[in-house]
Amino acid sequence: MRLIKTFEILFLVGALLIGACVALWLAIWSPDALIRDPLPLYRQASASITADAVNKRDIQDVQLVDPDDNVVRFSVSLPKGRFVDDAGEKFPTLVVITGFRSAHNNLERIPEPGPNAIISYEYPYDPREWKEASWIGRTFIARRVAFRLPNDVAGLMAWIRRQHWADPNRISLAGVSLGAVALPVIRRRASATGQTDGPSVIAYGGVDIQSMAAANLDLSPGWLRETVAWFISLALRPLEPATHILETKGPYLLINGIEDERLPPESVLRLHKLTPQPKTVMTIKGGHIDGNRPEIIENMVRLARVWLVSKGALNPSR
């Protein structure tokens, strides 16, 4: 009798531990952790307008704040005078999510945007903290950013639809490099919150965070690099693009470089295979996109613009 009672207690304790582990998994490491909750209510905290470098467009730096006082920062580029003219043309909007660079720098990479609204999202992290952090510190910074991204961009899209200059039915997304890895979960979160978008561009992205991390870690011996890559993939599991891309809809434009030194070929090929139809795949010359490779940036922008115009997501330049 005592043996049976002891067994029952152990069984109950084990069941509780398993339940706690499952709950922790669902709350922290499950990919659905970034999808299921209601979208927070964002309020506009500030907005300031300045002219661009050639005085042809206006740039508005905007800050939104969620109920926890987290700040969402982004910059909006519009044709001159359209922020104050509320009776004019409504523009299609392209939201750009790239690597760890400032929003203004991203806008400068898109020459002659034409009669369109271009928005560059700025990652919520301190560049100095990132520069000084170890790989462990950078992993947790990236994880914090990853958990913010889906809500931030969905909230940004909701903000766009309230603007007098925006065509609410023509909002598209472009993810480049790190932004390309995050785009599938962003698309899925946006759809789950009713923020449907149009055609999307995934440029220089892949799937399988572990293999991408291993390809970019300068560590030896090999077992250490693979161990660290596994740790990074565990911390960033909710972001894994292979999980989310299957739950989204096209059309997609996929752009990758033949000589990309930062993305394993199998990672890129698997992304191409998993991405739902309709999709357009372009594999072009050159390595990974980088601020020190302006020719690659220029070519990517040109290809993406032509495709987005062909899909009706952007207006052609006049």
N, C-alpha and C positions, 0 to 999 in steps of 0.2 A: 504493500500500500504506500509506504513512504517513498519507495523507488518510483512509483507511478506519479506521485505528487511532485517529486523533484523533476521528473521528465516534463511534466506539464508546465512547471515554472520556467524551465530552460526553453521549452518550445515557445512559450509566450514571450520571453525575453528576446529570443531569436527572431520571432515574427515582428516584434516591435522595431528591432534593429534593421531588419530588412525593409520594413515600411518607411523608417526614417531615411535610409539610404536612397530608396526610390523617390521619396519626396524631395530630398536634396538634389538628386539627379534632375528631376523635372523642373526644379526651381532654378538651378544654376547651370547645368551642362546640357540639358535637353535643347535641341535646336528650336523646339516650339516655345521655349521660354521667352523668345523675342517676338512672338507672334500673337499670343492668346489674349493679353490684357487689353482693356480699353485704352484708346489713345488719350494721353494727358491733355488738359486744356492749356494751350499756349497763349500768352498775351504778349503784345508788342511792347518792348521796354524802351527801345530807342531806334531812331532812323535818321541818318544824316546824308545829304546829297553833295557830291562833288563832281566836277567835270573830269573826263578821262584825259589822257596825256595829249591828245590831238584836238580836244574840245569839240568832238563830233557827237559824243554820247555823254549821258549822265550816269554816274554810279552811286547807288544808294547802299550804304552799309547799315544792315538791320540786325537787331538783337531781339530774339524772342526768349521768353522765360517760362519754364514749366512750373507746376505747383511746388516742386522741391527746390526752386530757385536755380536750377540748371539753365545755363545760357546757351542758346543756339545762335551762332553767328554765321552770316552769309552776306554776299554782295550781289547786287542786282544791276545789270547793265541794260539801259534803254536808250532809244534814240533821244536826241536833245529835246528837253522840255516836256517829255511825256509823263513825268512823275506828278507834275502840277496840272496838266491838261486832262481833265476827267471826261471829256466829251469826244475824244479822238478814237483812233483805231485800236482795237484790242489785239494784242500780240500773242502768238504761240510762245511757249516758254520751254527752254532747255535747262535742266538742272544738272550741273557738272560736279561729280565727286572724283577727285584725283588722288594724288599722293600727299605726303605731309608738306604742303606748301600753302602760302597765304592765299586768300580768296582773290585779292587784286592781281597777284602774279598769274593766277589761272586765267583771269579775264584778258590779260594782256597777250595771252597765247592764242586768242581767237580774233584774228584781224577781220575787219569789215563784217560784223555780225548781221548787218542788214536789218530789216524791219522785224526784229525778233527780240524777245527778252531772254537774256542769258544770266543764269544765277550760278554762282560758285559757292559751294558749301565749305566752311572752314572747320577743320577738326577741333574738337574740344580738348586740347591738351596744350601744355606749356613747352614750346620748342627747346628751351634751355634745359628743362627737366629731362626731355627725351635725349638730348645730346649727351648729358652727363650720366644717364642711367646705364646700368649693366644690362645684359640680355634678359636677366630675370625681371629687372625693373621695367624694361621695354615691353616685356610680355604682358605685365599687368597693366601698363598704360594702354597697350593695344586692346586688351580685353575690356577695359573701362570704356574706351572709345567705341568698340564693337557693340557693346550693350546700348550705347547711346544712339548709334547711327540710325537704326530702323525707325525709332520714334521721332528723332530729330527731323529726318527727311520727310516722313509722313506728315509731321506737323508743319513743315515748310510748305509742302504741297497744299495743305489746307489753307495756309496763309495766302498762297498765290491766288487761289480761287476767290478770295475776298477783295482782290485788288482791282481797281477800275480799269487798269491797263491790260489785264490778262484775259485771254480766251480760255475759259475754264475747261473746255473740251480738248485743248491741245497742249498737254503737258507731257514732256518726254524726259528721259533720264539718260545720262552718259556716265559710265564708270570707267576710270582709267587707272591701270596698275593696281594699287591697293584698293582704289574705288571699284575696280572691276571685280575684285574678290568679294566685296561687300554688296555689290548690286543685286544679286539674287535674293538675299534676305531682305534688302530694302524693298524690292519689288513685291515680295510676298507680304511684308508688313503693310505696305501701302494699300494693297488690295484688300487685306483683312480689315482695314479701317475705313474702307470706302473711298480711298484716294486713288482711283484707277488712273493709270497713265497710258501713254501711247507707245510708239516704237522706242526701243532702248538699244543703246550701244554699249558693248562690253569690249574694251580695248586693252590688250596686253594683260589678260587675266587667265586663270586656270582653276582647277579644282584640286582637292587633296592638300589641305594646309600643311600636313606633315611633310610631304615631299617637297612642297615649295619652300618651307622653312629650312629643310636640310640643304637645299640647293643654294641658299643665301647665307648660311652660317659659316663663318671662317673659324672652324674649330677642328682640332685633331686630338686624338685619333678618331677614326670613323665612328666607333661605337659611342663616343661622347657626343659627336654631332647628331647622331640618330636619336640618342636619348633626349637631348635638349629639344630636338625637333618634335619628338613625341610629346614632351611636356607642353610645348607651345601649342600643338594641335589640340591637346586636352583642354587647355585654358581657353582656346578660341573655338571650341567645338560648336557653340551656337551659331557661329558665323559660316560654317562649312558650306561653300557654294554648291557642292554636289547634292546636298540634302534639299536645298531650297529651289534650285533651278528647275527641278522637275515639277514643282507646284506652281509655276508661273506660265504665262502665255506670251507668245511672240506678238509682233515681229521683232526679231533681234538682228543686229549687225555685230558680228564677231570679227575683231581685227587682231592679228598676232604677227610677230616678226619671225622669220625663218631662223635667224641666228640669235634668238633670244637666249641670253646667258643666265637669266634669272628664273626662268620657268622650264621645268623638265618637259620634254616633248610629250610624254604620256599624260601629263597634267593638262596640257593644252588640247590634245586629241580627245581626251575624255570630256572636257568641257564642250567641245564641238559636238560630240556624240549625244551628250545629255540635254543640251539646250533644245527646247521644244520648237517645232515648226510654227509658223514660217520663220526661216532664218537665212541670213546671207553670211557666208564665211569668206573672209579675205585674209590670205597669208601673204605678207609682203616682205620685201628685202629689209635687212637690218636687224639690229639687236633690240634690247628692251628699251622702251621709251624712257627718256631721261632729260632733265633740264639742260644738260650739256650736249644734247643731240637735237638741235633745233630743226634739222631737216626731217627727222622722224616725227617730231611734233607737228610740223607743217603738213606733212603728208597725211598723218592720221586725221587732223582737223579737216583737211580737204575731203577725204574719203567719207568721213562721218557726215559732213555738211551735205554733200551730194546725195547720200542715201536718205538722210532725214528729210530733205526737200522732196525727194521722189516719193516718200511715204506720206507727205502732207503734214509732217510734224513741224517743219520750219517753213517760213516764207523764203523765196529766193531773193538774193540781193538785187537791188534796183540800180 
